[in-house]
Amino acid sequence: MSKRQDLKKEEKAKIIKKQEKKAAQKKFLKDFIPLIVAVVLWVITLSLLHLPSIKNEVQYFFTNFTINSTLLVGKLLFIPIQSHNFPNITVDGFTMKVVMECTAYNFYIFVIFLSLLSPVRFKQRIITLIIFLGAVFIVNNLRFIVLGYIGQHSASVFHFLHDYLWNILFGLMVFIIWAWRYGGFESVKNEMKDN
């Protein structure tokens, strides 16, 4: 009879383990479906913004916004920044052409979807959206200032930083803010404690 009881206990343990696994998968999907939806909507929006009928207006809007905001930040920080002919911006004598990809428009759009679709209270979504937009705004404007000074001294370092480092920095910044605002770090800590 002991063997029969042991078999029943093993079967019961397997059933419980299966149920726990299903519950964990369900929780994972619940937590990450908004992220997946945000990525899908982001891709769709980027595709729509590149439609030939509106592409030029969208490009002008984001480029103009970026140039004007960088000029404003430069004035506030007493940094010599000018823009005499659109879409160029000059930082202390070093001129850069601002193109659509330099405007961080894709990060602005992504953080809007990421914030508004997150599985938290509406108030927390709005606070996080403001934090995200402010962070992207500040980092993108400081990027032009830093790159302007670096470009004066080394074209190769300028291109390396422009092409690689800033994209990595933006992605890392978005991840850190997302994890901080939505308890990503806490859930990882709790998971590590449980194991």
C-alpha positions in Angstrom: 0.0 0.0 0.0 2.9 2.3 0.6 4.0 2.1 -3.0 0.5 3.0 -4.2 0.5 6.0 -1.9 3.9 7.0 -3.1 2.7 6.8 -6.7 -0.4 8.9 -5.9 1.9 11.5 -4.2 4.2 11.6 -7.2 1.2 12.0 -9.6 -0.2 14.7 -7.4 3.2 16.5 -7.3 3.4 16.3 -11.1 -0.1 17.8 -11.5 0.8 20.6 -9.0 4.0 21.3 -10.9 2.1 21.4 -14.2 -0.4 23.8 -12.7 2.4 26.0 -11.4 4.0 26.0 -14.7 0.8 27.1 -16.5 0.2 29.8 -13.9 3.8 31.1 -14.4 3.3 31.1 -18.2 0.0 32.9 -17.8 1.6 35.6 -15.5 4.5 36.0 -18.0 2.1 36.5 -20.9 0.0 39.0 -18.8 3.0 41.0 -17.9 4.6 41.0 -21.4 1.7 41.1 -23.8 1.6 44.9 -23.3 5.3 45.1 -24.3 4.7 42.9 -27.3 1.7 45.1 -28.3 3.7 48.2 -27.8 6.4 46.9 -30.1 3.9 45.9 -32.8 2.2 49.3 -32.6 5.6 51.0 -32.7 6.5 49.2 -35.9 3.2 50.0 -37.5 3.4 53.6 -36.6 7.0 53.9 -37.9 5.8 52.3 -41.2 2.9 54.8 -41.4 5.2 57.8 -40.8 7.3 56.7 -43.7 4.5 56.7 -46.2 5.4 58.9 -49.1 2.4 61.2 -48.7 3.3 62.3 -45.2 7.0 61.5 -44.9 8.3 65.0 -45.7 6.0 66.7 -43.2 6.8 64.2 -40.5 10.5 64.6 -41.2 10.3 68.4 -41.1 8.3 68.4 -37.8 10.7 66.1 -35.9 13.8 67.8 -37.4 12.5 71.3 -36.6 11.5 70.2 -33.1 14.9 68.7 -32.5 16.9 71.7 -33.8 14.8 74.2 -31.8 14.9 72.2 -28.6 18.7 71.8 -28.9 19.1 75.6 -29.5 17.0 76.2 -26.3 19.0 73.8 -24.2 22.2 75.3 -25.6 21.0 78.8 -24.6 20.0 77.6 -21.1 23.5 76.1 -20.7 25.3 79.1 -22.3 26.7 76.9 -25.0 27.3 78.5 -28.4 24.8 76.7 -30.7 23.3 78.1 -33.8 21.3 76.9 -36.8 21.6 79.3 -39.7 20.4 77.0 -42.5 17.9 74.2 -42.0 18.6 71.3 -41.2 22.1 72.1 -40.0 23.1 72.8 -36.4 26.4 74.2 -35.3 27.9 73.6 -31.9 30.9 75.8 -31.1 31.9 75.9 -34.8 31.2 72.2 -35.6 28.3 71.8 -38.0 26.1 68.7 -38.1 23.2 67.9 -40.4 20.1 66.8 -38.5 18.2 64.1 -40.3 15.1 62.2 -39.2 17.0 59.4 -37.5 18.9 62.0 -35.4 15.6 63.2 -33.8 15.0 60.2 -31.6 11.5 60.1 -33.0 11.4 56.3 -32.8 12.2 56.4 -29.1 9.6 59.0 -28.4 7.0 56.9 -30.2 8.1 53.7 -28.5 8.0 55.1 -25.0 4.5 56.5 -25.6 3.2 53.1 -26.5 5.2 51.4 -23.8 3.9 53.8 -21.1 0.3 53.8 -22.1 0.0 50.1 -22.6 1.7 49.0 -19.4 -0.4 46.9 -17.0 -0.5 49.5 -14.2 -2.8 52.2 -12.9 -3.5 55.1 -15.3 -1.8 57.6 -13.1 1.4 55.6 -13.0 1.3 55.3 -16.8 1.1 59.1 -17.2 3.9 59.7 -14.6 6.1 57.1 -16.4 5.3 58.7 -19.8 6.4 62.1 -18.5 9.6 60.6 -17.2 10.3 58.7 -20.4 9.6 61.8 -22.7 11.7 64.0 -20.4 14.6 61.5 -20.4 14.6 61.1 -24.2 14.3 64.9 -24.7 17.3 65.6 -22.4 19.5 62.9 -23.6 18.9 63.6 -27.3 19.6 67.3 -26.8 22.8 66.6 -24.8 23.8 64.2 -27.6 24.1 67.0 -30.1 26.1 69.2 -27.7 28.5 66.3 -26.8 28.9 65.2 -30.4 29.5 68.8 -31.5 32.4 69.1 -29.2 33.8 65.6 -30.0 33.4 66.3 -33.8 35.7 69.2 -33.5 38.6 67.0 -32.4 38.0 63.6 -34.0 35.8 62.6 -36.9 36.2 58.9 -36.3 35.2 59.1 -32.6 32.3 61.3 -33.7 31.0 58.7 -36.2 31.5 55.8 -33.7 29.6 57.5 -31.0 26.9 58.7 -33.3 26.4 55.4 -35.0 26.6 53.0 -32.1 26.9 54.4 -28.6 23.9 56.7 -28.6 21.6 54.0 -29.9 22.8 51.6 -27.2 22.5 54.4 -24.6 18.9 55.2 -25.6 17.9 51.5 -25.5 19.5 50.9 -22.2 17.9 54.1 -20.8 14.5 53.0 -21.9 15.0 49.5 -20.4 16.2 50.9 -17.0 13.3 53.3 -16.7 10.8 50.6 -17.7 12.3 48.2 -15.2 12.4 50.8 -12.4 8.9 52.1 -13.0 7.2 48.7 -13.4 9.0 46.7 -10.7 11.1 44.7 -13.2 14.1 44.7 -10.8 12.0 43.7 -7.8 10.5 40.7 -9.6 14.0 39.6 -10.7 15.2 39.9 -7.1 12.1 38.0 -5.8 12.7 35.3 -8.4 16.3 35.0 -7.3 15.3 34.7 -3.7 12.8 31.9 -4.5 15.4 29.8 -6.2 
